[in-house]
């Protein structure tokens, strides 16, 4: 029998019991999802931050604020002459600011930090202002500097940066309704796909469910071409494609075989492997097998381990998989700061990650003969044109994870972004069993797992039977649990849920 201890608040680790059924939870989605995440909006109130400008004897001084993913004000107007920009980063990620045509830029500014950019004597004209970190301008971090004769001050003069930031709860008047509408649209899509039996290519369980429909599916498992000598060959083409990250938002993504993430490649220990890369990108590229044991010539770091694969050329990577399991990724190494965050990433797996079967961990016994009902992957990203996303999609296009009561799910996290992400699953604890594909001597339970760039984690999650209210057959379980990055502005904005949000759904056992 599976037991779990200790039991905080009289229940299992991870949360409270609930009498709601999956059907009731889906019907009451507005209340559930609004309660699932807290809204935290930070408003910078320093007098030096807020987009004001003024003409003084020393010239014009303008306050500029950067967040994910916005530069405010969107139009900066000053008269010709000396101009200074007091640039504050009110976001959670590193940003910078460049004024094209003036050829001046800040350094990379950390969250909550500021920097004054002296543009010197600026002539009349219109100049583009952007954040140059890959993908940030494409995600909305653009503004315009207008230098016009007779321009007048619009607010108080910018001061030097202040450390005293405060918070406010000011939100658009219709923010509640926008959140409810967005959540309802997501759950309607999930319920519809379940009812209609639509397949979910990102799920191996076959139960099927999708978020709001978008074009393109990533992470699809790739079948090998088996050569006469037993070598498993995988053919990949890298090129720029149209990719719909969320309903109505199509970007120019860098992709393998027109997928973001690219095809999920799995081989077995000891297999002979051949990966054929065709480069249809406008620049040279390569493939690095991150976390996978390969010979030097197949490490994929041009020009050190190989020649650059020029545009239009083909290159073969050949190696024998190690005689042990490994859980890695494959992605470009050349121009990786652009190509990877824009979509050129995927999973490379050698065999099965060993699981702690038969062991009792903090009161829970993992079955001796455990074979998880599903093996899934969650590839997180936060930059480039893909932006804040799970498996190449942003809420409400993210697919939920569908399980049945008592099911065990094996989930692999991969971080192909630029910052760490604390991934939080409501109520249902996660058993961390491997780091970077290496089994842990001491697995541990948690509900929030911080995944840093380049890291992989493997967790086991049981949609436990004791989450089900057996006393009332009409209410077979809580149904749906929020699953999101706990950096709050990676999961919510003024319009509600967005970005790195999905749901874990528990269905009653058939």
C-alpha positions as CSV (number, residue, x, y, z in Angstrom):
1,X,0.0,0.0,0.0
2,X,1.2,3.5,-0.8
3,X,1.4,5.8,2.2
4,X,2.7,9.3,2.5
5,X,4.1,11.1,5.5
6,X,4.5,13.5,7.1
7,X,0.9,14.8,6.6
8,X,0.8,18.6,7.1
9,X,-2.6,20.0,8.0
10,X,-4.0,16.5,8.2
11,X,-3.5,15.7,4.5
12,X,-0.8,14.6,2.1
13,X,2.3,16.7,1.3
14,X,1.5,19.2,-1.3
15,X,-1.9,20.6,-0.6
16,X,-5.4,20.3,0.7
17,X,-8.2,17.8,-0.1
18,X,-11.1,19.0,-2.3
19,X,-14.5,17.5,-3.0
20,X,-14.7,18.9,-6.6
21,X,-14.9,16.5,-9.5
22,X,-13.1,16.9,-12.7
23,X,-16.4,18.0,-14.3
24,X,-17.2,20.5,-11.6
25,X,-13.7,21.8,-11.7
26,X,-13.9,22.3,-15.5
27,X,-17.3,23.9,-15.2
28,X,-16.0,26.3,-12.5
29,X,-12.8,27.1,-14.3
30,X,-12.9,30.8,-13.7
31,X,-12.9,30.4,-10.0
32,X,-10.3,27.7,-10.1
33,X,-7.8,29.3,-12.4
34,X,-8.2,32.8,-10.9
35,X,-7.4,31.3,-7.5
36,X,-4.6,29.2,-9.0
37,X,-2.1,32.1,-9.3
38,X,-1.5,35.3,-7.4
39,X,-1.4,38.6,-9.3
40,X,1.6,40.6,-8.4
41,X,2.1,43.8,-10.4
42,X,5.1,46.0,-9.7
43,X,4.8,49.6,-10.5
44,X,7.9,51.7,-10.2
45,X,7.2,55.0,-8.5
46,X,10.6,56.7,-8.3
47,X,10.4,60.2,-9.7
48,X,13.2,59.1,-12.0
49,X,11.3,56.3,-13.5
50,X,8.1,56.7,-15.5
51,X,8.8,58.2,-18.9
52,X,9.0,61.9,-18.1
53,X,11.2,64.3,-20.0
54,X,12.3,67.9,-19.6
55,X,14.5,70.4,-21.3
56,X,17.0,71.9,-18.8
57,X,20.1,74.0,-19.2
58,X,22.1,70.8,-19.4
59,X,19.8,69.3,-22.1
60,X,17.0,66.8,-21.9
61,X,16.8,64.0,-19.4
62,X,14.3,61.2,-19.9
63,X,13.2,58.3,-17.8
64,X,12.8,54.9,-19.5
65,X,11.5,51.8,-17.9
66,X,12.0,48.2,-19.2
67,X,9.9,45.2,-18.3
68,X,9.1,41.8,-19.9
69,X,8.6,42.7,-22.8
70,X,8.1,46.4,-23.1
71,X,9.9,49.7,-23.2
72,X,8.0,52.7,-21.7
73,X,7.4,55.2,-22.9
74,X,6.9,53.8,-26.4
75,X,7.6,57.2,-28.0
76,X,10.2,59.4,-26.3
77,X,10.1,63.0,-27.6
78,X,12.9,65.6,-26.9
79,X,14.2,68.7,-28.6
80,X,17.6,68.6,-30.4
81,X,20.7,68.9,-28.2
82,X,22.2,66.9,-25.3
83,X,20.0,63.9,-24.2
84,X,20.3,61.5,-21.3
85,X,18.2,58.5,-20.8
86,X,17.8,57.2,-17.2
87,X,17.1,53.5,-17.8
88,X,15.5,51.4,-15.1
89,X,14.9,47.6,-15.3
90,X,11.6,47.0,-13.5
91,X,11.4,43.4,-14.9
92,X,12.8,40.1,-13.7
93,X,15.2,39.4,-16.5
94,X,18.4,41.1,-17.7
95,X,17.7,43.8,-20.3
96,X,19.6,46.5,-22.1
97,X,18.8,49.5,-24.2
98,X,20.3,50.6,-27.5
99,X,19.5,53.7,-29.6
100,X,20.2,53.0,-33.2
101,X,21.6,55.8,-35.3
102,X,23.2,57.3,-32.3
103,X,25.3,54.1,-31.7
104,X,24.9,54.3,-27.9
105,X,23.8,51.5,-25.6
106,X,23.7,50.6,-22.0
107,X,25.4,47.6,-20.5
108,X,23.2,44.6,-19.6
109,X,21.1,45.8,-16.7
110,X,20.1,43.4,-14.0
111,X,16.6,43.3,-12.5
112,X,15.9,46.3,-10.2
113,X,19.0,48.1,-11.4
114,X,19.3,51.3,-13.4
115,X,21.9,53.1,-15.6
116,X,22.1,56.5,-17.1
117,X,22.8,56.5,-20.9
118,X,24.4,59.7,-22.2
119,X,23.5,60.1,-25.9
120,X,25.5,63.3,-26.3
121,X,24.3,66.0,-28.7
122,X,21.4,64.4,-30.8
123,X,20.3,65.9,-34.0
124,X,16.6,66.2,-35.1
125,X,15.3,62.9,-36.5
126,X,13.6,59.6,-35.5
127,X,15.7,56.8,-33.9
128,X,14.8,53.2,-33.1
129,X,15.2,52.1,-29.5
130,X,15.5,48.4,-28.7
131,X,16.7,45.8,-26.2
132,X,19.4,43.8,-28.0
133,X,19.1,40.6,-26.0
134,X,18.1,38.0,-28.5
135,X,14.3,37.8,-29.0
136,X,13.5,40.6,-26.6
137,X,12.9,43.2,-29.4
138,X,10.8,40.7,-31.3
139,X,8.7,40.1,-28.1
140,X,7.9,43.8,-27.9
141,X,10.9,45.7,-26.5
142,X,11.0,48.4,-29.0
143,X,10.4,52.2,-28.8
144,X,11.0,55.3,-30.8
145,X,13.1,58.4,-29.9
146,X,11.8,61.5,-31.7
147,X,14.0,64.5,-31.7
148,X,12.0,67.5,-32.8
149,X,12.4,71.2,-32.9
150,X,10.1,72.9,-30.3
151,X,9.4,69.7,-28.3
152,X,8.3,70.5,-24.8
153,X,8.7,68.7,-21.5
154,X,5.9,66.2,-20.7
155,X,6.7,65.4,-17.0
156,X,9.2,66.1,-14.3
157,X,12.9,65.8,-15.0
158,X,14.5,62.4,-14.6
159,X,16.7,62.0,-11.6
160,X,19.5,59.7,-11.0
161,X,18.4,56.1,-10.2
162,X,16.9,55.6,-6.8
163,X,16.9,52.3,-4.8
164,X,13.5,53.0,-3.3
165,X,10.9,51.1,-5.4
166,X,7.3,50.6,-4.1
167,X,4.5,48.3,-5.3
168,X,1.0,49.1,-6.3
169,X,-2.1,47.1,-7.2
170,X,-3.2,49.4,-10.0
171,X,-4.7,47.2,-12.8
172,X,-7.0,47.8,-15.8
173,X,-10.6,48.0,-14.8
174,X,-11.5,44.9,-16.8
175,X,-8.5,42.8,-15.7
176,X,-10.7,40.4,-13.7
177,X,-12.9,39.7,-16.7
178,X,-10.0,39.3,-19.1
179,X,-8.5,36.7,-16.8
180,X,-11.8,34.8,-16.5
181,X,-12.3,35.0,-20.3
182,X,-8.8,33.7,-21.0
183,X,-9.1,30.8,-18.5
184,X,-12.5,29.8,-19.8
185,X,-11.3,29.7,-23.3
186,X,-8.4,27.4,-22.2
187,X,-10.6,25.0,-20.3
188,X,-13.3,25.0,-23.1
189,X,-10.5,23.9,-25.5
190,X,-9.3,21.2,-23.0
191,X,-12.8,19.8,-22.4
192,X,-13.6,19.9,-26.1
193,X,-10.5,18.0,-27.1
194,X,-11.2,15.4,-24.4
195,X,-14.8,15.0,-25.5
196,X,-13.9,14.7,-29.2
197,X,-10.9,12.4,-28.5
198,X,-8.4,14.5,-30.3
199,X,-4.9,13.0,-30.0
200,X,-2.2,14.9,-28.2
201,X,1.2,14.3,-29.9
202,X,3.1,15.5,-26.8
203,X,1.5,12.8,-24.7
204,X,2.4,9.1,-24.9
205,X,-0.5,8.2,-22.7
206,X,-3.0,8.5,-25.6
207,X,-5.7,10.1,-23.5
208,X,-5.5,13.2,-25.5
209,X,-6.1,16.9,-24.8
210,X,-5.0,20.2,-26.1
211,X,-5.1,23.8,-25.2
212,X,-6.4,26.5,-27.5
213,X,-5.6,25.4,-31.0
214,X,-2.5,26.7,-32.8
215,X,-0.6,25.5,-35.9
216,X,2.4,23.2,-35.3
217,X,3.2,20.5,-32.8
218,X,6.7,20.1,-31.3
219,X,8.5,17.3,-29.3
220,X,7.2,14.5,-31.6
221,X,9.1,11.3,-31.2
222,X,11.2,10.5,-34.3
223,X,11.5,7.0,-35.9
224,X,15.0,6.0,-36.9
225,X,16.0,4.8,-40.4
226,X,17.8,1.5,-39.7
227,X,20.8,1.0,-42.0
228,X,22.0,-2.4,-43.1
229,X,24.7,-2.5,-40.4
230,X,22.1,-1.7,-37.7
231,X,23.0,2.0,-37.5
232,X,20.0,4.2,-36.5
233,X,19.9,7.2,-38.8
234,X,18.0,10.4,-38.0
235,X,17.7,13.1,-40.7
236,X,17.3,16.7,-39.5
237,X,16.8,19.9,-41.4
238,X,17.4,23.3,-39.7
239,X,15.5,26.2,-41.1
240,X,13.5,29.3,-40.3
241,X,9.7,28.6,-40.3
242,X,6.4,30.3,-39.3
243,X,5.5,29.1,-35.8
244,X,2.4,30.0,-33.9
245,X,3.4,30.3,-30.3
246,X,-0.1,31.3,-29.0
247,X,-3.4,32.0,-30.8
248,X,-2.9,34.7,-33.4
249,X,0.8,35.2,-32.7
250,X,3.1,33.7,-35.5
251,X,6.8,34.3,-35.3
252,X,9.9,33.4,-37.4
253,X,11.3,30.4,-35.4
254,X,14.4,28.5,-36.0
255,X,13.5,24.8,-36.1
256,X,14.5,21.2,-36.7
257,X,12.1,19.5,-39.1
258,X,9.6,22.3,-38.6
259,X,9.0,21.6,-35.0
260,X,9.6,23.6,-31.8
261,X,11.0,21.8,-29.8
262,X,12.5,19.6,-32.5
263,X,11.9,15.9,-32.9
264,X,12.5,13.8,-29.7
265,X,15.2,11.4,-30.5
266,X,15.6,8.2,-28.5
267,X,18.2,5.5,-28.9
268,X,19.2,2.5,-26.7
269,X,22.6,2.0,-24.9
270,X,25.2,0.7,-27.3
271,X,23.3,1.7,-30.5
272,X,25.3,3.0,-33.5
273,X,23.9,6.5,-34.3
274,X,24.1,8.7,-37.3
275,X,22.5,12.1,-37.3
276,X,22.4,13.8,-40.7
277,X,22.1,17.6,-40.5
278,X,21.0,19.6,-43.5
279,X,21.5,23.3,-43.0
280,X,18.8,25.5,-44.6
281,X,19.4,28.4,-42.4
282,X,20.9,31.7,-43.7
283,X,24.0,31.2,-41.6
284,X,26.4,28.4,-40.6
285,X,25.4,26.0,-37.8
286,X,26.3,22.8,-36.0
287,X,24.7,20.4,-33.5
288,X,25.9,20.0,-30.0
289,X,24.7,16.9,-28.1
290,X,24.3,18.5,-24.6
291,X,24.8,15.9,-21.9
292,X,25.4,13.0,-24.3
293,X,28.6,11.1,-24.5
294,X,30.0,11.5,-28.0
295,X,33.5,11.4,-29.5
296,X,35.4,14.7,-30.0
297,X,34.5,15.0,-33.7
298,X,30.8,14.8,-32.9
299,X,30.7,17.2,-30.0
300,X,29.4,19.9,-32.4
301,X,31.4,23.0,-31.6
302,X,32.5,24.6,-34.9
303,X,35.2,25.5,-35.7
304,X,36.9,23.6,-32.8
305,X,35.6,20.0,-33.2
306,X,34.4,20.4,-36.8
307,X,34.1,22.7,-39.8
308,X,31.1,25.0,-39.8
309,X,28.1,23.5,-41.6
310,X,27.6,26.3,-44.2
311,X,24.2,27.3,-45.4
312,X,23.0,24.7,-47.9
313,X,25.5,22.1,-46.8
314,X,25.0,18.7,-45.0
315,X,27.0,17.2,-42.2
316,X,27.0,13.7,-40.6
317,X,27.4,13.1,-36.8
318,X,28.3,9.4,-36.1
319,X,28.9,7.8,-32.7
320,X,28.0,4.8,-30.6
321,X,25.7,5.5,-27.7
322,X,27.2,4.8,-24.3
323,X,26.4,1.5,-22.5
324,X,24.2,3.4,-20.0
325,X,21.2,5.6,-19.9
326,X,21.7,9.4,-20.6
327,X,19.2,12.2,-20.8
328,X,20.4,15.1,-23.0
329,X,19.5,17.7,-25.5
330,X,20.6,18.6,-29.0
331,X,20.9,22.2,-30.1
332,X,23.1,24.5,-32.1
333,X,26.3,25.7,-30.5
334,X,27.3,28.3,-33.2
335,X,25.3,31.5,-32.7
336,X,23.5,29.6,-29.9
337,X,22.5,32.9,-28.2
338,X,20.2,33.5,-31.2
339,X,19.4,30.1,-32.7
340,X,18.7,28.2,-29.5
341,X,16.4,30.7,-27.8
342,X,14.6,31.1,-31.2
343,X,13.6,27.4,-31.3
344,X,16.6,25.3,-32.4
345,X,16.5,22.9,-29.5
346,X,15.3,19.3,-28.9
347,X,15.6,16.1,-26.7
348,X,18.1,13.4,-27.1
349,X,17.6,10.3,-24.9
350,X,19.6,7.2,-24.4
351,X,17.6,4.4,-22.8
352,X,15.4,4.8,-19.7
353,X,16.3,6.9,-16.7
354,X,16.6,4.3,-13.8
355,X,13.8,4.7,-11.3
356,X,13.9,4.1,-7.5
357,X,11.5,1.1,-7.7
358,X,10.8,-0.7,-4.5
359,X,12.2,2.1,-2.4
360,X,10.3,3.9,0.3
361,X,11.0,7.7,0.2
362,X,9.5,9.9,3.0
363,X,6.8,7.3,3.6
364,X,5.9,6.6,-0.1
365,X,6.8,3.2,-1.5
366,X,7.5,3.2,-5.2
367,X,6.1,0.0,-6.6
368,X,8.6,-2.8,-7.5
369,X,7.2,-3.3,-10.9
370,X,6.5,0.4,-11.7
371,X,6.1,1.2,-15.3
372,X,4.8,4.8,-15.6
373,X,1.6,5.2,-17.6
374,X,3.2,8.2,-19.4
375,X,6.7,9.5,-20.1
376,X,6.5,13.2,-20.9
377,X,8.8,16.1,-21.4
378,X,8.5,19.8,-20.6
379,X,11.0,22.0,-22.4
380,X,11.0,25.5,-20.9
381,X,12.1,28.7,-22.7
382,X,12.0,32.4,-21.9
383,X,13.7,34.3,-24.7
384,X,13.9,34.7,-28.5
385,X,10.8,34.8,-30.6
386,X,9.5,31.8,-28.8
387,X,9.5,33.7,-25.5
388,X,8.0,32.5,-22.2
389,X,6.8,29.0,-23.2
390,X,6.4,25.3,-22.4
391,X,7.2,23.0,-25.3
392,X,7.3,25.9,-27.7
393,X,3.8,27.2,-26.8
394,X,2.5,29.9,-24.5
395,X,-0.8,29.8,-22.5
396,X,-3.5,29.3,-23.6
397,X,-2.0,27.2,-26.4
398,X,-0.1,25.0,-23.8
399,X,-1.3,21.4,-23.6
400,X,-2.5,20.1,-20.2
401,X,-1.2,16.8,-18.8
402,X,-4.0,14.3,-18.6
403,X,-3.8,11.5,-16.0
404,X,-6.2,9.1,-14.3
405,X,-6.4,8.5,-10.5
406,X,-3.5,6.3,-9.3
407,X,-1.4,6.9,-12.5
408,X,2.3,7.4,-12.3
409,X,3.8,9.9,-14.7
410,X,7.5,10.2,-15.5
411,X,8.2,13.9,-16.5
412,X,11.5,15.2,-17.8
413,X,12.2,19.0,-17.4
414,X,14.7,20.7,-19.8
415,X,15.7,24.3,-19.6
416,X,16.7,25.8,-23.0
417,X,16.2,29.4,-21.9
418,X,18.4,32.1,-20.3
419,X,17.1,32.1,-16.7
420,X,16.1,29.6,-14.0
421,X,12.4,28.6,-13.7
422,X,10.8,27.3,-10.5
423,X,8.2,24.9,-11.8
424,X,5.3,24.6,-9.4
425,X,2.6,21.9,-9.5
426,X,-0.3,22.6,-7.2
427,X,-1.3,20.0,-4.6
428,X,0.4,17.0,-6.1
429,X,4.0,16.5,-5.0
430,X,6.8,15.6,-7.4
431,X,9.5,13.0,-6.6
432,X,12.8,14.1,-8.0
433,X,14.6,11.0,-9.1
434,X,17.4,12.2,-11.5
435,X,19.5,15.3,-12.2
436,X,20.8,15.6,-15.8
437,X,19.8,12.0,-16.4
438,X,22.0,10.8,-13.4
439,X,19.9,8.9,-10.8
440,X,19.9,10.4,-7.4
441,X,21.2,8.4,-4.4
442,X,18.6,10.2,-2.3
443,X,15.4,11.1,-4.2
444,X,13.3,13.7,-2.6
445,X,9.7,15.1,-2.7
446,X,8.8,18.7,-3.5
447,X,6.2,20.8,-5.2
448,X,8.4,23.5,-6.7
449,X,11.5,22.5,-8.7
450,X,14.0,25.1,-9.8
451,X,15.4,24.3,-13.2
452,X,18.4,26.3,-14.3
453,X,19.5,26.9,-18.0
454,X,21.0,23.7,-19.4
455,X,19.7,21.5,-16.6
456,X,17.5,18.4,-16.9
457,X,15.5,16.9,-14.1
458,X,13.4,13.7,-14.0
459,X,10.4,13.5,-11.6
460,X,7.8,10.9,-10.8
461,X,4.3,12.2,-10.1
462,X,1.4,10.0,-8.9
463,X,-2.1,11.3,-9.4
464,X,-3.0,9.6,-6.1
465,X,-6.2,7.7,-5.5
466,X,-6.5,9.4,-2.1
467,X,-7.1,12.7,-4.0
468,X,-10.5,11.3,-4.9
469,X,-13.7,11.8,-2.8
470,X,-14.9,8.2,-2.8
471,X,-17.8,9.1,-0.4
472,X,-19.6,10.9,-3.3
473,X,-19.6,9.2,-6.7
474,X,-21.0,12.3,-8.3
475,X,-17.8,14.1,-7.3
476,X,-15.0,11.7,-8.2
477,X,-12.0,14.1,-7.6
478,X,-10.6,17.6,-7.7
479,X,-10.0,17.4,-11.5
480,X,-7.6,20.1,-12.5
481,X,-4.5,21.6,-10.9
482,X,-2.5,24.6,-12.0
483,X,1.1,23.9,-13.2
484,X,3.3,27.0,-13.9
485,X,6.6,28.8,-13.5
486,X,6.5,30.5,-10.1
487,X,8.2,33.7,-11.3
488,X,4.9,35.4,-11.3
489,X,5.3,37.6,-14.3
490,X,6.3,34.5,-16.3
491,X,2.7,33.2,-15.7
492,X,0.5,36.4,-15.5
493,X,0.3,39.9,-16.9
494,X,-2.4,42.6,-16.7
495,X,-4.6,40.5,-19.0
496,X,-4.4,37.4,-16.9
497,X,-2.7,34.0,-17.3
498,X,-0.1,33.8,-20.1
499,X,3.3,32.3,-20.9
500,X,4.5,29.4,-18.7
501,X,1.2,28.0,-17.5
502,X,-0.5,24.7,-18.1
503,X,-2.7,22.3,-16.0
504,X,-2.5,18.8,-14.5
505,X,-5.8,17.0,-15.0
506,X,-6.9,14.0,-12.9
507,X,-9.7,11.9,-14.4
508,X,-11.5,9.2,-12.4
509,X,-10.3,5.7,-13.1
510,X,-12.4,4.1,-15.8
